[in-house]
């Protein structure tokens, strides 16, 4: 559930959040979040590196084979902090299943929370900047939920912060996945 925010934050960077992950972003003023960006949140929490049942993070395709060159459009092209949840819902609603990046992230229920998702471009960039608070990230590109166009999605190299728009949504382009949640 979104946090409406008291005068002071309840969590600090590196604290364990209510979902069992690590807090990697705080905003005392709050940011738009939720399925329609109508809620206010103050934190981003990253799932532990064992979220998928093993370590390191799994490599998955962004889209299923029949949808890899089909644009979702503006409902999955948000890049701002807080927009990853909305993007991830749109990706799954397009028909992408649990074998895809957003489907697996949305299926994660760590801490008995069902609001995990694939981070947006800015959320992944922030995760990269604050990766010292999060357990083991792989030295490679991670998917974001931010679609670039009908054939490509953004990726972020979490160890350096490098961003790219040239990762094909094709099922042959597998990249790492780390769910996050906003609250």
N, C-alpha and C positions, 0 to 999 in steps of 0.2 A: 504494500500500500504506500502511496506517496506520503512523504513527510512534510507537514505544513511548516515546520521550522520554528523553534523557539528563538529567543534572542541570541543564544549560543548554540553551537553545533554539539551534538551528542557524541559524534565519532571524529577521530583524527585519521589522517593518512596512515596507512599501515595497520589500523585496527581491524579485527575480524568483524565483519558485518553480520546482520541477521540471517543471511543466506549461507554463512560459513566461508565466504570468500574474503578477500582483502580489499579494504577501502583504498581506492587510488585517485579519487577526486572528491573534493568538497566545495560547496558553494553556499555561503551563509545567506545569500539573497535568494537562492533557489533558481531553478531552470525549468522550462517547459518539458514535460515528459508524459509517458503513458501512450495508450493506443491512438489517441487523437491529439496529442500534445496539449491537452487541456488540464493536466495535473501539474503540480509543482513538486519537484524533488530537490534534495540537497546533496545527494551522494551518488557515486558510482562505485560498485563493488565488482571485482573480477573473480570468477570461479577459481577454485584451486586447480593446479595443473593435473590432478587426478580425476577431474570431473567426469571424464568419459569411461572411467574404470581402469585406466592405465595411464602411464606417463611415457613419453611426452604427449602434448596435445595431438589429437588426431588430424589427419589430412583428409579433407573432403572436397567434393565439387561444390560450386556455388549453386548450380541449377541441375535439374534432371536433364537427361539427353534431349527430350522433346521440347524443353523450354530454354535451352542454352542460348538461343539467338532470338528470343522473344522479349521485347521490352516490357517491363512492368509499368514504367513511367514515374510520374511525380510522387506517387505514394511510396516508392522505394528509393528515391533519389535524395532524401534528406542527408545532409552531412553534419549538421550541428550537434552539439552535445544535447542529449535527450531524444534525438530522432531515431536512434537505432531500434527501439522497440516497435515503433510504427512501421519502419522499413521491414523488419523481420516478419511482422504479421502479414504485410503485403506479399512478401516473397513466398511464405508458406501458403497463403490464400491463392496464389497463382497456381499451385499444384505441386510445389516442390516438397518432397517427403523427408522422412527422418534421416535419409542417407545424404542429405545436402547440408551445407554449413548452417543456414538459418533454421532448418528443420531440427537438426541435432541440438542447436543452442536453445531453441524454444522447448524442446523435450526435456531438457535438464531440469531437475527439481531439487537441487541442493538446498539444504536448510528448510525443506518442505515448502519452498517458494516456487511458484509456477510462472514467474515473470522474467525469467532469464532470456537473453536475446543475443544476437550477433551485433557487435558494436558498429555505430556509424563511423564515418571517416574521422571526424574530430574526436570521437570517443576513443577510437583505436590510437590516434596520435597522442592523446593524453595518457592512455595506457602505456605507450612507448616511453613518453617523458618520465612517467612515474613507475616504471617497471621494477625499480628496486623494492617497491612495497609488495610486489606480486611474485608468487613462486614461479620458478623456471619457465621462461619463454624460450622458444627455439629460435636460432639465428636464421630466420627465413621470413618470407611474407606470410601474413595472416590475412584472412578475408575480412572485409567489412560488409555491412549490410547496405552500403551506399552504391546503388547501381549507377554506372556511368552512362551507358546507352544499351541498345538491344543486345550487344555482344560482349560487353566488358563491365567489370565492377572494380571498385577501388580496393587496393590492398595496401597494407602498411607493414614494413619490415620492423618488427617490434624492438629489435636490439639497436636500431639506428634512427628510427623515425622516418626513414625514406618512404615516400608515398608514390604509388603508381596507378595509372588508369589503364594500363595495358595488360591486365590479367583477364584472359578470356573466361567467360562463364561456361565454356565447354566442359564436358565431363572428363576430358583429358587433363584439365588444369586443376590439380588438387593443391590446396593450400591449407595451412594450419587454421584451427578454430579455437577460440577461447570465449565462452559466453561471459556476459556481464549483466548486471541489473542496476536499475536506478530506483532510488527510494528517497 
